[in-house]
Amino acid sequence: MTVEYTTLKDASGKLAPSDDEGVRDTVRGIIADVRERGDAAVREYSERFDGWTPESFRLSDARIAEIVASVPQQVVDDIRFVQAQVRRFAEAQRASLTDFELETLPGVRLGQKSIPVQAAGAYIPGGRYPLTASAHMTIVTAKVAGVPRVVACTPPIRGEIPAATIAAMSLAGADEIHLVGGVQAVASMALGTESMAAVDLIAGPGNAYVAEAKKQLYGTVGIDLFAGPTEILVLADQTTDPFIAAVDLLSQAEHGPESPAVLISTDEEVARRTLQLVEELLPGMPTRDMAEPAWRDFGRVLVVTSRDDAWVLADDLAFEHVEVLMSDPREALQRMHQYGALFLGEGTTVSYGDKVIGTNHVLPTRGAARYTGGLWVGKYLKTVTYQEVTDPESSALLGEICGRAARVELFEGHARAGDVRTARVRGTSLRWTDHQPAPVRA
């Protein structure tokens, strides 16, 4: 369905391609080097990119305890609070996944089990800011899923240990904490080195190089999802407070210079006032260096004629975060189908999801919400099945049907596997000639 809308502000920029050739080649070279030289390569890249070459990248339990003790008590208390919210929601998710077994025929039992991966890697971004929240989302969730070994990696920030991030990783339950970042960290977790055993799955956000490393290593290791710059869509109507809408748009624009921030409004006056307020608020933002180019190049303000059009257009964008600042915001639960996470009503903000509320903030971007949700307990679980046949007559019946079904597909070996079980139960002998076997009575 095509929706007509009026554009008050359009995006002037173009997102960097998710498979930029320069990024791809750089990442491929680092991965190959880590694969060949292990820790020696990791050490060289850490020195080159982060100016960091400690005796050991892995922090000892004693060193972790020292770092945690250096963090202000209020910060530790807040970390514990947020992790309790994440843990509670993750535990509810885990409880919703139940193993089961059913009998489909006499003596034919089919079952399903959810088994956690045995080792997971958590990548916690660093760079400019200590991103403690990513430790909650990746490590706590993995531990609730039952992962016995969680390896957590984060880079130093300007040559310093990010104490709050280390505290968050430790309190979340990480079994190993390594102070190493970038492609070299992802490659170490995926491939294993002399000092780090490989993991089965890697989760967590990162820059374009980290995202590309996860993409190239997918298959060697599992990953949570492919991710790009964070996104926010705000849905507004005549009841929306333009100031709230403007603040929330900018709150996500500060993530980075390519972070799209979009407003869709059914009310033109609200849309224009929101646009005006964004322009007024931007100059005073401490994170203006990120928020300003994001809004300038990737901000959009669109006006539609009806709520129906707003839902359709929002679904078409399939954004990571959708904030519904409209009357009856819960209508979105029935009307929308393509989003990473919904934030319903003025009392809710995407920033709560990013930092404190308990749902996971590792979410699909670049339209991936069309086919996947975000990181959750189930990502760390493998859904496996088992089957058992103990009733002889049921085995004979299945053998007969298997023989016929397999021969339709010209799979003679499969057919014979069914034939022998039928013959054994029914006391018949087998004659296999001309690739057309038929059980005959002795």
Protein Blocks (a to p, Z undefined) as FASTA:
>chain_A
ZZddddfbdcfbdcddfkbfklmmmmmmmmmmmmmnommmmmmmmmmmnopacfblbdcf
klmmmmmmmpcfklmmmmmmmmmmmmmmmmmmmmmpccddddfbghiacdddddddfbdc
ddddehjmccfklmmmmmmmmmmnopabdcdddddeehiacfklmmmmmmnopabdcdde
hjllmmmmmnopaklccdfbdcddddfklmmmmmmmgojaccfbdcddddddddddfkbc
fklmmmmmmmmmmnpmklccddddfbfklmmmmmmmmmmmmmmpmklmmmmmmmmmmgcc
dddfbfklmmmmmmmnopabdcdfbehkllmmmmpcbdfbdcedjkbcfklmmmmnopaf
bdceehlmmmpccddfklmpccddddddfbfklmmmmmmmmmmmmmmnopaklmmmmmmm
mmmmnopacddehhiacdddZZ
